Amino acid sequence: MDARALKIEAARAALGHVRDGMRLGIGTGSTAEEFVRLLAEKVAAGMKIVGVPTSERTAALCRELGVPLSTLEETPELDLTIDGADEVDGKLALIKGGGGALLREKIVAAASSRMIVIADESKLVETLGRFPLPIEVNRFGLGATRLAIARAADAAGLSGPLTLRMTNGEPFVTDGGHFIIDASFGRIPNPRALSNGLHAVPGVVEHGLFLGLADVAIIAGADGIRTVHAAS
């Protein structure tokens, strides 16, 4: 099976957790988009749900396919969020934000009773950090924020290039109007310590370490579907 086929299988397995009447957080990225396509088929067949998208890109796809939408202002408590991940470890710590929607993704996940992560087996890692960590930052004081991030990383025993994300020769701008710094720290043995250090930097809006948010990961591989549950 190719990568897209695996993503579809993970999305299909996650759809089995969606019940009629749910308030559903809907993630961003290629795997989440496969979930939206499958969800739209269920909606067309009569399933009643309301979705809260985590990005303008996801919202546009939902509208195109007829998935009913709400906002967190209108629907501040959600039953379930289904989203992808750039990395997931065996304890269901995640790195997210490759698609640039990490702030809204984290807000939606935190507003949900449960979060299910869907991914192909290439995203499952022993230790987070192979994928650069996205850090959403305020535009103001970018240079000072970058230095403060480097100091916070050093305090956590980490170092590596801090690269401003670019697109078409210009800084990438998130839906919230912020920039993203991609931090190539390598292995992150203590994600909580790094998370705390980054949150103490005033210019950091949010970072892509999702800790204690995912309840279940549905991982699709060549041998089928593997379901990983968070430790109780």
Secondary structure, 3 states (H helix, E strand, C coil): CCHHHHHHHHHHHHHCCCCCCCEEEECCCHHHHHHHHHHHHHHHCCCCCEEEECCHHHHHHHHHHCCCECCCCCCCCEEEEEECCCEECCCCCEECCCCCCHHHHHHHHHCEEEEEEEEEHHHECCCCCCCCEEEEECCCCHHHHHHHHHHHHHHCCCCCCEEECEECCEECCCCCCCEEEEECCCCCCCHHHHHHHHHCCCCEEEECEECCCCCEEEEEECCEEEEEECCC
